[in-house]
């Protein structure tokens, strides 16, 4: 078995490949300041992961905050037109060790301006390719806040009841949803119960159309169905519909998605359509994007074929350096990841291909 890679080197290798991917779609690199006025983050706290923000007082006595989120800063800096950017930054927020702050590496993309079906398909394709870079054992779960909003519109519920229903959806608590919707019309109750237990491939989108109660729900289903055209057959097999991943309805207004890889206990990628956040920050724009939580890479094994070398070149002591360089260079030009070792140093793992010189 191979030893686990050094966390920093492992993260940089993945981060480098992600940056190359995003640049290939025409996205430009974006750098943000490490801190912003605390008031900016405090006003948008529900959009930020974690309950606490790391603050300090600057030399003028103003309360500042170390950046707990990148998306907010990018949207804040948006002026007009079509903005497509990617980032690889550290954010500062509560780590997964309770009571501690951490410097957390994060990569991602944001598309702000006009978001049509082409832009959404591109973003989702980059999300699936990001997961494939990390591991060949991945799943992307997709849901629609538009569908949820349309269902809420025909539900006799005050704000507290809506919050309770959404909480039950996230927990897949069908029993409690049945109790909360006991006074609703049967089709409404059935729709909530169905979403609470729904999990399946894209082919099952027709079942959601079957429980749709208004034009908004049907439109959301059609929007999700249209995404299928943008996926390859291989990508399509990794995608599931799952309404337990729904996000804050105050900011997200359309597709939401989360990506998972084997070996990591929670989502390693998260994103969605957030026109409402843009509007909340005074921007007349549509927006969609996602983040990849690179700190979670520490949970993965070096045996992951998406990261480890897939060709081992073994050479004897009498093989000229030029011969080794030529063979390795040819393989790398084909997009292969190549590790060169002398035959006297036996390999410590399995490789997709071994070339002996």
C-alpha positions in Angstrom: 0.0 0.0 0.0 1.3 3.5 -0.8 1.8 6.0 1.9 -0.5 9.0 2.1 0.7 12.1 0.3 1.8 15.2 2.2 -1.4 17.2 2.7 0.0 20.5 1.2 1.5 18.8 -1.9 -1.7 16.8 -2.4 -3.9 19.8 -2.2 -1.7 21.8 -4.6 -1.7 19.0 -7.2 -5.5 18.9 -7.1 -5.7 22.7 -7.0 -3.5 23.0 -10.0 -5.6 20.7 -12.1 -8.8 22.4 -11.0 -7.4 25.8 -12.0 -6.4 24.4 -15.4 -10.0 23.0 -15.8 -11.6 26.3 -15.0 -9.3 28.3 -17.2 -10.1 26.0 -20.1 -13.7 27.2 -19.9 -12.6 30.8 -20.2 -12.8 31.6 -16.5 -10.3 34.2 -15.3 -8.4 34.0 -11.9 -9.7 36.2 -9.1 -7.9 37.3 -6.0 -9.7 38.7 -3.0 -8.4 40.6 0.1 -7.9 38.5 3.2 -10.3 40.7 5.2 -13.4 42.9 4.9 -15.3 45.1 7.4 -17.1 42.9 9.9 -20.5 44.6 9.1 -20.4 43.1 5.6 -20.2 39.5 6.8 -22.5 40.1 9.7 -25.3 41.3 7.4 -24.9 38.1 5.3 -24.2 35.7 8.1 -26.8 33.1 7.1 -24.9 32.6 3.8 -21.7 31.8 5.6 -20.7 28.3 6.9 -20.3 28.2 10.6 -21.6 30.3 13.5 -18.6 32.5 14.2 -16.5 35.0 12.4 -12.8 35.7 13.3 -12.5 39.4 13.9 -9.8 42.0 14.7 -9.6 45.8 15.2 -7.5 47.7 12.6 -5.3 50.6 13.5 -8.2 53.0 13.0 -10.4 51.2 15.5 -12.6 49.6 12.8 -13.8 46.1 13.4 -12.6 43.9 10.6 -13.1 40.2 9.8 -10.8 37.6 8.2 -12.5 36.3 5.1 -14.9 33.4 6.0 -16.3 33.2 2.4 -15.1 34.0 -1.1 -18.5 34.2 -3.0 -19.7 37.2 -1.0 -16.5 39.1 -1.9 -16.7 38.3 -5.6 -20.4 39.3 -5.8 -19.6 42.5 -3.8 -17.0 43.4 -6.4 -19.3 42.8 -9.4 -20.2 45.9 -11.4 -21.7 44.9 -14.8 -21.6 42.6 -17.8 -20.7 38.9 -17.7 -18.2 37.9 -15.1 -16.7 34.4 -15.0 -14.0 33.9 -12.5 -12.3 31.1 -10.6 -10.3 31.2 -7.3 -8.0 29.2 -5.1 -8.0 30.9 -1.8 -7.9 30.3 1.9 -10.9 31.2 4.1 -10.9 31.6 7.8 -13.7 30.0 9.8 -14.4 27.3 12.3 -12.6 24.1 11.5 -14.2 20.7 12.0 -12.5 20.5 15.4 -15.0 22.2 17.7 -14.0 25.5 19.1 -11.1 26.1 16.8 -10.6 28.5 13.8 -8.8 27.2 10.8 -7.2 28.5 7.6 -9.2 26.4 5.1 -8.1 26.1 1.4 -11.0 26.4 -1.1 -11.3 26.5 -4.9 -14.3 27.3 -7.0 -15.9 29.3 -9.8 -18.6 32.0 -10.0 -20.6 33.0 -13.1 -22.3 36.3 -12.6 -24.4 38.3 -15.2 -26.6 36.2 -17.4 -27.2 32.6 -16.4 -29.0 30.6 -19.2 -29.1 26.9 -19.7 -25.7 26.9 -21.4 -24.1 28.7 -18.5 -25.7 26.3 -16.0 -24.7 23.2 -18.0 -21.1 24.5 -18.1 -21.0 25.1 -14.4 -22.4 21.6 -13.6 -20.0 20.0 -16.1 -17.1 21.8 -14.3 -18.5 20.5 -11.0 -18.6 16.9 -12.2 -15.1 17.2 -13.7 -13.8 18.7 -10.5 -15.1 15.6 -8.6 -13.6 13.3 -11.2 -10.2 15.0 -10.7 -10.4 14.2 -7.0 -11.6 10.7 -7.3 -13.2 8.2 -9.8 -15.7 7.3 -7.0 -18.0 10.4 -6.9 -21.7 11.4 -6.9 -23.3 14.8 -7.6 -26.7 15.3 -6.0 -29.0 17.9 -7.5 -32.2 19.6 -6.3 -34.2 22.7 -7.2 -35.1 25.5 -4.8 -37.4 26.8 -7.6 -39.5 23.6 -7.2 -39.5 24.0 -3.4 -40.6 27.6 -3.6 -43.4 26.7 -6.0 -44.6 24.0 -3.6 -44.4 26.4 -0.7 -46.7 28.8 -2.6 -49.6 26.2 -2.5 -49.0 25.2 1.1 -51.0 26.7 3.9 -48.0 27.5 6.1 -46.6 30.4 8.0 -42.9 31.2 8.2 -42.3 28.8 11.1 -44.1 25.9 9.5 -42.1 26.4 6.2 -38.9 26.3 8.2 -40.0 23.1 9.9 -40.9 21.5 6.5 -37.6 22.5 5.0 -35.8 21.1 8.0 -37.6 17.8 7.6 -36.7 17.7 4.0 -33.0 18.0 4.9 -33.4 15.2 7.4 -35.5 13.1 5.1 -38.1 12.9 7.9 -41.2 11.8 6.0 -43.1 10.9 9.2 -42.8 14.4 10.7 -43.7 16.0 7.3 -46.9 13.9 7.3 -47.8 15.4 10.6 -46.9 18.9 9.6 -49.1 18.6 6.4 -52.0 16.8 8.0 -54.3 19.8 7.4 -53.2 20.3 3.8 -55.0 19.1 0.7 -53.9 15.5 -0.1 -51.9 16.4 -3.3 -49.9 19.0 -1.3 -49.2 16.5 1.5 -48.2 13.8 -1.0 -45.8 16.2 -2.8 -44.0 17.0 0.5 -43.8 13.4 1.5 -42.5 12.3 -1.9 -39.7 14.9 -1.9 -38.7 13.9 1.7 -38.0 10.3 0.6 -37.0 10.9 -3.0 -33.5 9.8 -4.1 -32.7 8.5 -7.6 -31.1 9.0 -11.0 -32.1 11.7 -13.4 -34.3 9.2 -15.3 -36.8 9.6 -12.4 -37.5 13.2 -13.1 -40.9 12.2 -14.5 -42.0 11.2 -11.1 -41.5 14.8 -9.9 -43.6 16.1 -12.8 -46.3 13.6 -11.6 -46.6 15.4 -8.3 -46.3 18.9 -9.6 -49.2 21.2 -8.6 -48.5 24.4 -10.6 -46.6 25.9 -13.4 -43.7 26.8 -11.2 -43.1 23.2 -10.2 -43.4 22.0 -13.8 -41.0 24.7 -14.9 -38.4 23.6 -12.3 -38.7 19.9 -13.5 -38.2 21.0 -17.1 -35.2 23.0 -16.1 -33.7 20.0 -14.4 -34.6 17.7 -17.3 -32.8 20.0 -19.8 -29.6 19.6 -17.9 -29.3 16.0 -19.1 -28.3 17.3 -22.6 -25.1 18.8 -21.1 -23.8 15.6 -19.5 -21.8 12.8 -21.0 -23.0 9.3 -20.5 -20.3 8.7 -17.9 -21.2 11.9 -16.0 -24.9 11.1 -16.2 -24.4 7.8 -14.3 -22.9 9.7 -11.3 -25.8 12.2 -10.9 -28.7 11.8 -8.5 -31.8 13.9 -7.5 -31.9 14.5 -3.8 -33.9 17.2 -2.0 -32.1 16.7 1.3 -29.4 19.0 0.0 -31.6 22.1 -0.3 -30.0 25.4 0.8 -31.1 28.7 2.3 -34.2 29.8 0.4 -33.3 33.4 1.2 -30.4 33.3 -1.2 -30.8 30.3 -3.6 -33.6 30.4 -6.2 -32.8 27.6 -8.6 -30.6 24.6 -8.9 -28.5 23.5 -5.9 -26.0 20.7 -5.9 -23.5 18.9 -3.6 -20.7 16.6 -4.6 -19.4 13.6 -2.6 -16.4 11.3 -3.0 -15.8 8.0 -1.4 -13.7 8.3 1.7 -15.0 11.8 2.8 -17.9 11.8 5.2 -19.5 15.0 4.0 -19.9 17.1 0.8 -16.6 18.1 -0.7 -18.3 20.4 -3.3 -21.3 22.6 -2.9 -23.0 25.2 -5.1 -26.1 26.5 -6.7 -28.0 29.3 -8.4 -28.0 32.4 -6.1 -29.7 35.3 -7.9 -31.2 36.3 -4.6 -27.9 36.8 -2.9 -26.8 39.0 -5.8 -30.0 41.0 -5.4 -29.5 41.2 -1.6 -26.1 42.8 -2.3 -27.7 45.3 -4.7 -26.5 43.7 -7.9 -28.8 43.4 -10.9 -27.5 40.0 -12.0 -28.1 36.3 -12.1 -25.4 34.1 -10.5 -24.4 30.5 -10.2 -21.2 28.9 -8.9 -19.7 26.3 -6.5 -16.8 25.8 -4.1 -14.5 22.8 -3.6 -13.4 22.2 0.0 -9.8 21.3 -0.4 -9.1 20.7 3.3 -11.1 17.5 3.0 -8.6 16.0 0.7 -6.6 14.9 3.8 -9.3 12.2 4.2 -8.4 10.6 0.9 -5.9 7.9 0.2 -2.9 8.2 -2.1 -4.3 5.2 -3.9 -6.9 7.4 -5.6 -6.2 6.8 -9.4 -7.3 10.3 -10.2 -4.3 11.7 -8.3 -1.7 9.0 -8.3 0.7 8.2 -11.2 -1.0 5.8 -13.6 2.2 4.8 -15.5 5.3 3.4 -13.9 8.5 3.5 -16.0 11.1 1.0 -14.7 14.6 1.4 -16.1 17.8 -0.6 -15.7 21.2 0.9 -14.8 22.4 0.6 -18.3 19.5 2.5 -19.9 20.7 6.0 -21.2 19.1 9.0 -19.5 17.9 10.2 -22.9 15.9 7.0 -23.4 14.2 7.4 -20.1 13.4 11.0 -20.7 12.1 10.3 -24.2 9.8 7.5 -23.1 8.5 9.5 -20.1 8.0 12.6 -22.2 6.0 10.7 -24.8 3.7 9.3 -22.1 3.2 12.7 -20.5 2.4 14.3 -23.9 -0.6 11.8 -24.0 -1.9 13.2 -20.7 -0.5 10.3 -18.6 0.9 10.8 -15.1 4.3 9.1 -15.1 6.6 7.9 -12.3 10.1 6.8 -13.2 11.9 4.4 -10.9 15.0 2.2 -11.2 14.4 -1.5 -11.4 16.4 -1.9 -8.2 13.7 0.1 -6.3 10.6 -2.0 -6.5 7.2 -0.2 -6.7 5.1 0.1 -3.5 1.7 0.1 -5.2 -0.5 -0.9 -8.2 -0.4 1.0 -11.4 -2.6 1.0 -14.5 0.4 0.5 -16.7 4.1 -0.5 -16.3 6.7 0.2 -18.9 10.1 -1.5 -18.6 13.2 -0.1 -20.3 
